Amino acid sequence: MFGWFQILMPQENRFFDLFNRHARTIVDGAEGLRALLNGRIDVAEGCAKVFERESQADVITQDVLTLTRRSFITPFDRSDIKSLITALDDAIDQMKKTCSAILLFEVTQFEPYMAQMGDVIVEAAKLTVEATVLLGNLRQEAQRTNGVTEAILRLEETADELNLQGLRVLFARTRTGNAMDYIVGSEIYKHLERVMDRFEDVANGISGIAIEQS
């Protein structure tokens, strides 16, 4: 009887641990993506790291969804839990899609603005870890949580600007040359921008949970 009662009891610490583990996995994936964009490692090695971390993140996501179904009490609304873990998973999924596009088009050298976007992605990933750490104490850390999520949103705006500047430079360089270079380059830029869009979704999700918990 007591064993069944334990199963029904809240498992909040497990939820928070899983969110934190997922966020740290995203950081590892983001660092692999940045390293290949910066030319510090070759494309195959960087993409392999992103793919590996994406697979790990999928397992953690499934663990969160399973725990949500089995827990009698959850730390916050079940729909919010599902939305947040989905947003987190979408971020590293988009990194995988970026690498898939890089491999598809056999890109081995990257534009300077792409490398800068890689830096921004890593910053956003690290802030996401900080935000997930605060999930366990949102009422006391509301101001700090807001500061972290707002910082992520500012990084998304920075990435948008880098994307536009990068496309301008790319177009100017290729307008009288190989049009395929522009098509491929713009595709990579699009994927990188979408990575940051997914971090924006994460920030908005955490902000919404913080408001509900205040």
Backbone as CSV, one residue per row, in Angstrom:
resi,resn,N_x,N_y,N_z,CA_x,CA_y,CA_z,C_x,C_y,C_z
1,MET,0.834,-1.206,0.000,0.000,0.000,0.000,0.868,1.255,0.000
2,PHE,1.894,1.262,0.856,2.766,2.429,0.938,3.506,2.649,-0.376
3,GLY,3.895,1.543,-1.040,4.578,1.657,-2.314,3.721,2.343,-3.357
4,TRP,2.436,1.990,-3.414,1.521,2.654,-4.348,1.355,4.121,-3.998
5,PHE,1.329,4.418,-2.711,1.181,5.805,-2.278,2.389,6.630,-2.714
6,GLN,3.580,6.046,-2.646,4.783,6.748,-3.070,4.734,7.085,-4.559
7,ILE,4.191,6.164,-5.353,4.098,6.398,-6.790,3.202,7.591,-7.090
8,LEU,2.151,7.760,-6.280,1.199,8.843,-6.502,1.680,10.179,-5.962
9,MET,2.691,10.163,-5.127,3.192,11.397,-4.538,3.898,12.248,-5.586
10,PRO,3.959,13.555,-5.302,4.631,14.454,-6.256,6.073,14.041,-6.515
11,GLN,6.506,14.213,-7.755,7.884,13.907,-8.123,8.514,15.146,-8.750
12,GLU,8.333,16.285,-8.090,8.761,17.554,-8.661,10.252,17.586,-8.942
13,ASN,11.037,17.039,-8.025,12.485,17.081,-8.221,12.897,16.364,-9.493
14,ARG,12.215,15.304,-9.836,12.536,14.575,-11.057,12.242,15.436,-12.284
15,PHE,11.135,16.155,-12.258,10.810,17.037,-13.376,11.911,18.073,-13.567
16,PHE,12.302,18.718,-12.488,13.299,19.779,-12.585,14.643,19.224,-13.035
17,ASP,14.997,18.045,-12.548,16.243,17.415,-12.962,16.227,17.110,-14.461
18,LEU,15.110,16.625,-14.960,15.003,16.298,-16.376,15.068,17.545,-17.250
19,PHE,14.407,18.608,-16.819,14.497,19.867,-17.562,15.944,20.355,-17.621
20,ASN,16.625,20.278,-16.485,18.014,20.738,-16.432,18.924,19.877,-17.312
21,ARG,18.709,18.567,-17.271,19.509,17.661,-18.097,19.286,17.952,-19.576
22,HIS,18.050,18.185,-19.942,17.755,18.482,-21.350,18.445,19.778,-21.777
23,ALA,18.352,20.789,-20.931,18.969,22.081,-21.262,20.478,21.951,-21.408
24,ARG,21.108,21.163,-20.546,22.558,20.966,-20.652,22.923,20.210,-21.931
25,THR,22.036,19.315,-22.341,22.248,18.612,-23.603,22.199,19.585,-24.773
26,ILE,21.296,20.554,-24.687,21.193,21.584,-25.725,22.487,22.393,-25.802
27,VAL,23.066,22.721,-24.650,24.327,23.466,-24.642,25.408,22.678,-25.377
28,ASP,25.507,21.387,-25.087,26.511,20.558,-25.751,26.302,20.552,-27.264
29,GLY,25.041,20.431,-27.679,24.748,20.452,-29.102,25.085,21.792,-29.727
30,ALA,24.757,22.866,-29.023,25.034,24.216,-29.530,26.536,24.447,-29.667
31,GLU,27.308,23.931,-28.724,28.759,24.100,-28.804,29.343,23.317,-29.969
32,GLY,28.782,22.152,-30.271,29.214,21.399,-31.440,28.903,22.141,-32.728
33,LEU,27.700,22.740,-32.781,27.307,23.515,-33.952,28.220,24.722,-34.123
34,ARG,28.486,25.437,-33.033,29.353,26.608,-33.111,30.761,26.229,-33.552
35,ALA,31.259,25.127,-33.054,32.623,24.716,-33.387,32.783,24.445,-34.878
36,LEU,31.781,23.842,-35.486,31.909,23.580,-36.924,31.716,24.867,-37.725
37,LEU,30.851,25.772,-37.243,30.662,27.049,-37.940,31.908,27.912,-37.851
38,ASN,32.634,27.801,-36.740,33.864,28.565,-36.553,35.076,27.904,-37.196
39,GLY,34.889,26.677,-37.681,36.000,25.969,-38.310,36.965,25.331,-37.335
40,ARG,36.575,25.229,-36.046,37.471,24.620,-35.063,37.491,23.098,-35.172
41,ILE,36.382,22.526,-35.669,36.327,21.091,-35.941,35.707,20.906,-37.316
42,ASP,35.906,19.735,-37.900,35.353,19.546,-39.235,33.849,19.297,-39.149
43,VAL,33.208,19.415,-40.282,31.749,19.341,-40.339,31.235,17.997,-39.831
44,ALA,31.850,16.924,-40.251,31.377,15.593,-39.857,31.405,15.417,-38.342
45,GLU,32.497,15.864,-37.710,32.618,15.738,-36.252,31.584,16.600,-35.540
46,GLY,31.414,17.836,-35.994,30.450,18.726,-35.357,29.036,18.222,-35.494
47,CYS,28.682,17.763,-36.688,27.328,17.262,-36.901,27.081,15.993,-36.095
48,ALA,28.093,15.145,-35.990,27.947,13.915,-35.202,27.640,14.240,-33.747
49,LYS,28.281,15.283,-33.225,28.032,15.685,-31.837,26.603,16.196,-31.675
50,VAL,26.140,16.995,-32.639,24.768,17.503,-32.578,23.777,16.355,-32.658
51,PHE,23.991,15.412,-33.565,23.077,14.277,-33.720,23.027,13.432,-32.443
52,GLU,24.188,13.232,-31.833,24.244,12.440,-30.609,23.459,13.116,-29.484
53,ARG,23.671,14.418,-29.322,22.967,15.136,-28.262,21.463,15.205,-28.544
54,GLU,21.089,15.299,-29.815,19.663,15.327,-30.154,18.996,14.008,-29.779
55,SER,19.696,12.902,-29.982,19.159,11.597,-29.600,18.999,11.498,-28.085
56,GLN,19.982,12.000,-27.351,19.894,12.006,-25.890,18.729,12.866,-25.426
57,ALA,18.550,13.997,-26.080,17.456,14.902,-25.713,16.100,14.251,-25.956
58,ASP,15.992,13.466,-27.017,14.736,12.770,-27.293,14.368,11.823,-26.162
59,VAL,15.365,11.133,-25.628,15.121,10.208,-24.516,14.628,10.971,-23.289
60,ILE,15.266,12.088,-23.004,14.860,12.898,-21.850,13.447,13.440,-22.043
61,THR,13.141,13.870,-23.252,11.795,14.365,-23.543,10.758,13.294,-23.273
62,GLN,11.033,12.083,-23.729,10.100,10.987,-23.501,9.962,10.692,-22.008
63,ASP,11.065,10.805,-21.269,11.009,10.593,-19.817,10.099,11.627,-19.154
64,VAL,10.174,12.875,-19.599,9.313,13.922,-19.045,7.843,13.631,-19.348
65,LEU,7.551,13.257,-20.566,6.172,12.983,-20.952,5.618,11.778,-20.187
66,THR,6.459,10.764,-20.007,6.033,9.589,-19.245,5.777,9.952,-17.789
67,LEU,6.676,10.729,-17.208,6.517,11.154,-15.820,5.268,12.021,-15.659
68,THR,4.980,12.825,-16.642,3.778,13.669,-16.585,2.525,12.813,-16.523
69,ARG,2.502,11.740,-17.291,1.334,10.858,-17.291,1.203,10.100,-15.979
70,ARG,2.330,9.721,-15.387,2.295,8.841,-14.222,2.202,9.584,-12.896
71,SER,2.507,10.865,-12.897,2.523,11.614,-11.632,1.121,12.051,-11.246
72,PHE,0.803,11.847,-9.981,-0.496,12.281,-9.462,-0.546,13.803,-9.355
73,ILE,0.575,14.383,-8.944,0.686,15.836,-8.820,1.930,16.280,-9.583
74,THR,1.814,17.352,-10.339,2.947,17.900,-11.090,3.285,19.292,-10.562
75,PRO,4.520,19.753,-10.748,4.923,21.047,-10.179,4.172,22.227,-10.770
76,PHE,3.743,22.112,-12.024,2.861,23.100,-12.627,2.011,22.401,-13.671
77,ASP,1.151,23.147,-14.330,0.151,22.568,-15.212,0.770,21.584,-16.212
78,ARG,0.095,20.466,-16.416,0.618,19.426,-17.311,0.822,19.939,-18.725
79,SER,-0.105,20.754,-19.192,0.030,21.288,-20.549,1.253,22.189,-20.659
80,ASP,1.572,22.921,-19.586,2.773,23.759,-19.583,4.042,22.913,-19.599
81,ILE,4.011,21.801,-18.865,5.159,20.892,-18.855,5.400,20.344,-20.256
82,LYS,4.330,19.895,-20.890,4.461,19.323,-22.235,4.929,20.378,-23.233
83,SER,4.393,21.585,-23.119,4.775,22.654,-24.046,6.230,23.039,-23.870
84,LEU,6.689,23.098,-22.619,8.068,23.507,-22.359,9.055,22.455,-22.836
85,ILE,8.813,21.185,-22.515,9.771,20.161,-22.947,9.758,20.033,-24.465
86,THR,8.609,20.279,-25.075,8.540,20.260,-26.542,9.347,21.408,-27.131
87,ALA,9.231,22.599,-26.527,9.993,23.759,-27.013,11.491,23.516,-26.858
88,LEU,11.901,22.953,-25.733,13.307,22.628,-25.533,13.791,21.637,-26.590
89,ASP,12.983,20.618,-26.818,13.372,19.598,-27.786,13.398,20.154,-29.205
90,ASP,12.494,21.081,-29.496,12.474,21.701,-30.826,13.768,22.469,-31.099
91,ALA,14.356,23.039,-30.041,15.594,23.806,-30.222,16.723,22.919,-30.729
92,ILE,16.903,21.774,-30.091,17.999,20.908,-30.542,17.604,20.153,-31.803
93,ASP,16.313,19.914,-32.010,15.863,19.331,-33.282,16.238,20.251,-34.447
94,GLN,16.085,21.556,-34.232,16.413,22.502,-35.291,17.918,22.552,-35.539
95,MET,18.712,22.356,-34.484,20.157,22.244,-34.690,20.464,21.030,-35.565
96,LYS,19.766,19.928,-35.322,19.960,18.738,-36.148,19.579,19.023,-37.596
97,LYS,18.473,19.725,-37.800,18.053,20.066,-39.159,19.088,20.965,-39.840
98,THR,19.684,21.855,-39.060,20.740,22.714,-39.610,21.909,21.873,-40.094
99,CYS,22.334,20.935,-39.265,23.445,20.064,-39.655,23.076,19.189,-40.841
100,SER,21.836,18.731,-40.878,21.404,17.916,-42.013,21.494,18.702,-43.312
101,ALA,21.117,19.986,-43.258,21.214,20.839,-44.446,22.671,21.067,-44.833
102,ILE,23.523,21.262,-43.842,24.953,21.457,-44.112,25.543,20.233,-44.806
103,LEU,25.181,19.048,-44.318,25.682,17.820,-44.928,25.087,17.604,-46.314
104,LEU,23.810,17.919,-46.457,23.145,17.743,-47.749,23.814,18.571,-48.841
105,PHE,24.112,19.832,-48.506,24.706,20.740,-49.489,26.234,20.686,-49.507
106,GLU,26.784,19.794,-48.663,28.230,19.585,-48.609,28.982,20.893,-48.346
107,VAL,28.472,21.656,-47.383,29.106,22.932,-47.017,30.264,22.641,-46.062
108,THR,31.388,23.191,-46.349,32.565,22.986,-45.490,33.160,24.299,-44.975
109,GLN,32.787,25.419,-45.593,33.239,26.722,-45.138,32.023,27.616,-44.921
110,PHE,32.102,28.445,-43.881,30.928,29.191,-43.467,31.204,30.690,-43.418
111,GLU,30.132,31.441,-43.651,30.214,32.899,-43.633,30.508,33.397,-42.213
112,PRO,31.230,34.517,-42.072,31.514,35.070,-40.743,30.249,35.308,-39.913
113,TYR,29.171,35.760,-40.554,27.947,36.009,-39.790,27.307,34.711,-39.305
114,MET,27.531,33.632,-40.018,27.043,32.332,-39.542,27.761,31.952,-38.256
115,ALA,29.069,32.174,-38.238,29.853,31.883,-37.031,29.377,32.732,-35.859
116,GLN,29.061,34.002,-36.132,28.549,34.873,-35.069,27.201,34.381,-34.566
117,MET,26.360,33.898,-35.471,25.079,33.344,-35.043,25.299,32.103,-34.188
118,GLY,26.345,31.338,-34.495,26.685,30.191,-33.654,27.031,30.617,-32.241
119,ASP,27.762,31.732,-32.120,28.086,32.267,-30.790,26.815,32.644,-30.030
120,VAL,25.883,33.283,-30.720,24.628,33.708,-30.095,23.811,32.492,-29.657
121,ILE,23.809,31.455,-30.468,23.078,30.239,-30.126,23.620,29.618,-28.843
122,VAL,24.933,29.584,-28.703,25.525,29.036,-27.482,25.142,29.893,-26.271
123,GLU,25.175,31.211,-26.425,24.765,32.100,-25.330,23.327,31.817,-24.921
124,ALA,22.450,31.667,-25.907,21.037,31.398,-25.608,20.873,30.053,-24.912
125,ALA,21.653,29.068,-25.333,21.577,27.744,-24.714,22.008,27.795,-23.249
126,LYS,23.065,28.545,-22.971,23.535,28.663,-21.588,22.518,29.399,-20.718
127,LEU,21.887,30.415,-21.272,20.841,31.114,-20.531,19.643,30.202,-20.291
128,THR,19.390,29.300,-21.228,18.294,28.354,-21.057,18.549,27.429,-19.871
129,VAL,19.803,27.019,-19.702,20.159,26.223,-18.516,19.870,27.022,-17.254
130,GLU,20.271,28.274,-17.252,20.030,29.123,-16.084,18.541,29.253,-15.795
131,ALA,17.750,29.376,-16.857,16.304,29.521,-16.681,15.678,28.240,-16.145
132,THR,16.114,27.085,-16.630,15.526,25.832,-16.150,15.902,25.557,-14.702
133,VAL,17.084,26.008,-14.297,17.480,25.858,-12.890,16.510,26.616,-11.983
134,LEU,16.007,27.738,-12.470,15.102,28.568,-11.670,13.684,28.028,-11.607
135,LEU,13.356,27.035,-12.424,11.989,26.506,-12.458,11.529,25.982,-11.099
136,GLY,12.458,25.469,-10.324,12.094,24.908,-9.027,11.803,25.934,-7.956
137,ASN,12.030,27.208,-8.246,11.837,28.247,-7.232,11.319,29.528,-7.886
138,LEU,10.315,29.375,-8.736,9.855,30.499,-9.542,9.267,31.639,-8.725
139,ARG,8.566,31.331,-7.672,7.925,32.395,-6.903,8.947,33.308,-6.243
140,GLN,10.031,32.723,-5.754,11.061,33.517,-5.104,12.022,34.139,-6.113
141,GLU,12.102,33.543,-7.296,13.078,33.989,-8.298,12.405,34.594,-9.525
142,ALA,11.225,35.160,-9.344,10.471,35.693,-10.483,11.242,36.782,-11.223
143,GLN,11.840,37.703,-10.490,12.564,38.799,-11.125,13.781,38.288,-11.898
144,ARG,14.503,37.381,-11.287,15.676,36.823,-11.949,15.264,36.022,-13.189
145,THR,14.185,35.269,-13.078,13.689,34.495,-14.219,13.324,35.410,-15.373
146,ASN,12.634,36.491,-15.056,12.269,37.452,-16.099,13.510,38.038,-16.777
147,GLY,14.531,38.314,-15.974,15.759,38.855,-16.531,16.424,37.892,-17.497
148,VAL,16.426,36.597,-17.151,17.056,35.594,-18.007,16.277,35.420,-19.307
149,THR,14.942,35.322,-19.193,14.140,35.118,-20.406,14.199,36.346,-21.319
150,GLU,14.231,37.526,-20.723,14.358,38.739,-21.545,15.706,38.772,-22.263
151,ALA,16.742,38.266,-21.611,18.064,38.211,-22.248,18.041,37.273,-23.450
152,ILE,17.327,36.158,-23.333,17.194,35.234,-24.465,16.471,35.911,-25.619
153,LEU,15.417,36.663,-25.305,14.671,37.365,-26.351,15.537,38.405,-27.047
154,ARG,16.401,39.063,-26.292,17.309,40.044,-26.908,18.311,39.344,-27.832
155,LEU,18.756,38.167,-27.440,19.662,37.412,-28.297,18.971,36.995,-29.593
156,GLU,17.694,36.677,-29.499,16.958,36.318,-30.717,16.900,37.495,-31.670
157,GLU,16.729,38.692,-31.129,16.734,39.894,-31.967,18.123,40.119,-32.576
158,THR,19.165,39.861,-31.797,20.531,39.971,-32.315,20.746,39.001,-33.467
159,ALA,20.252,37.782,-33.305,20.393,36.777,-34.359,19.648,37.204,-35.621
160,ASP,18.485,37.815,-35.469,17.741,38.315,-36.629,18.569,39.339,-37.398
161,GLU,19.216,40.223,-36.670,20.020,41.254,-37.311,21.253,40.645,-37.992
162,LEU,21.882,39.693,-37.332,23.025,39.008,-37.946,22.596,38.277,-39.215
163,ASN,21.435,37.695,-39.174,20.912,36.992,-40.340,20.733,37.947,-41.519
164,LEU,20.137,39.099,-41.250,19.919,40.077,-42.321,21.243,40.609,-42.877
165,GLN,22.154,40.930,-41.974,23.458,41.430,-42.427,24.196,40.366,-43.240
166,GLY,24.116,39.131,-42.767,24.781,38.053,-43.472,24.219,37.830,-44.867
167,LEU,22.889,37.910,-44.982,22.261,37.736,-46.287,22.647,38.866,-47.241
168,ARG,22.746,40.083,-46.713,23.154,41.212,-47.565,24.563,40.992,-48.119
169,VAL,25.467,40.596,-47.242,26.849,40.363,-47.667,26.905,39.208,-48.658
170,LEU,26.170,38.165,-48.373,26.165,36.996,-49.252,25.619,37.352,-50.632
171,PHE,24.541,38.119,-50.656,23.953,38.513,-51.934,24.915,39.387,-52.736
172,ALA,25.542,40.332,-52.052,26.480,41.226,-52.741,27.638,40.440,-53.337
173,ARG,28.065,39.394,-52.649,29.206,38.614,-53.124,28.832,37.670,-54.258
174,THR,27.585,37.231,-54.306,27.203,36.204,-55.280,26.327,36.728,-56.417
175,ARG,25.941,37.981,-56.381,24.985,38.499,-57.365,25.496,38.391,-58.800
176,THR,26.806,38.444,-58.990,27.359,38.322,-60.342,28.106,37.004,-60.514
177,GLY,27.916,36.104,-59.551,28.628,34.832,-59.613,27.682,33.653,-59.643
178,ASN,27.963,32.671,-58.813,27.189,31.438,-58.762,25.958,31.628,-57.882
179,ALA,24.781,31.606,-58.501,23.542,31.801,-57.748,23.322,30.690,-56.728
180,MET,23.834,29.493,-57.025,23.656,28.375,-56.099,24.328,28.657,-54.762
181,ASP,25.430,29.394,-54.763,26.087,29.747,-53.507,25.160,30.559,-52.614
182,TYR,24.395,31.456,-53.238,23.454,32.254,-52.451,22.312,31.384,-51.935
183,ILE,21.803,30.504,-52.780,20.684,29.642,-52.373,21.091,28.764,-51.185
184,VAL,22.260,28.166,-51.284,22.737,27.299,-50.200,23.007,28.114,-48.939
185,GLY,23.693,29.243,-49.101,24.006,30.074,-47.943,22.766,30.582,-47.237
186,SER,21.780,31.019,-48.021,20.550,31.532,-47.418,19.791,30.426,-46.693
187,GLU,19.911,29.199,-47.193,19.263,28.068,-46.525,19.890,27.816,-45.162
188,ILE,21.192,27.895,-45.085,21.866,27.702,-43.794,21.489,28.826,-42.833
189,TYR,21.476,30.056,-43.335,21.059,31.182,-42.490,19.649,30.961,-41.951
190,LYS,18.764,30.475,-42.802,17.376,30.249,-42.388,17.300,29.256,-41.246
191,HIS,18.064,28.195,-41.349,18.053,27.185,-40.281,18.614,27.752,-38.985
192,LEU,19.689,28.522,-39.068,20.272,29.111,-37.863,19.292,30.075,-37.199
193,GLU,18.595,30.850,-38.010,17.601,31.767,-37.451,16.486,30.999,-36.754
194,ARG,16.109,29.872,-37.329,15.040,29.070,-36.720,15.466,28.466,-35.389
195,VAL,16.753,28.155,-35.242,17.240,27.692,-33.937,16.942,28.743,-32.879
196,MET,17.246,29.997,-33.191,16.999,31.065,-32.227,15.507,31.303,-32.015
197,ASP,14.705,31.079,-33.033,13.251,31.184,-32.861,12.761,30.164,-31.839
198,ARG,13.359,28.998,-31.853,12.954,27.962,-30.890,13.366,28.356,-29.462
199,PHE,14.525,29.009,-29.325,14.901,29.502,-27.994,13.932,30.586,-27.533
200,GLU,13.447,31.380,-28.459,12.427,32.372,-28.113,11.185,31.682,-27.579
201,ASP,10.796,30.565,-28.191,9.642,29.801,-27.706,9.877,29.307,-26.282
202,VAL,11.090,28.841,-26.007,11.429,28.373,-24.659,11.298,29.519,-23.661
203,ALA,11.866,30.668,-24.003,11.819,31.822,-23.110,10.374,32.237,-22.836
204,ASN,9.563,32.276,-23.873,8.161,32.650,-23.694,7.417,31.625,-22.842
205,GLY,7.753,30.352,-23.020,7.103,29.315,-22.217,7.435,29.437,-20.743
206,ILE,8.705,29.671,-20.449,9.111,29.821,-19.046,8.510,31.085,-18.447
207,SER,8.452,32.164,-19.221,7.824,33.387,-18.737,6.360,33.156,-18.386
208,GLY,5.667,32.407,-19.238,4.263,32.128,-18.983,4.070,31.316,-17.717
209,ILE,4.932,30.333,-17.507,4.852,29.521,-16.283,5.139,30.384,-15.063
210,ALA,6.128,31.262,-15.173,6.481,32.140,-14.040,5.307,33.050,-13.673
211,ILE,4.591,33.533,-14.660,3.439,34.394,-14.393,2.352,33.603,-13.663
212,GLU,2.108,32.380,-14.113,1.090,31.548,-13.471,1.451,31.177,-12.039
213,GLN,2.757,31.041,-11.778,3.203,30.644,-10.450,3.343,31.811,-9.470
214,SER,3.269,33.038,-9.997,3.479,34.192,-9.116,2.216,34.527,-8.333
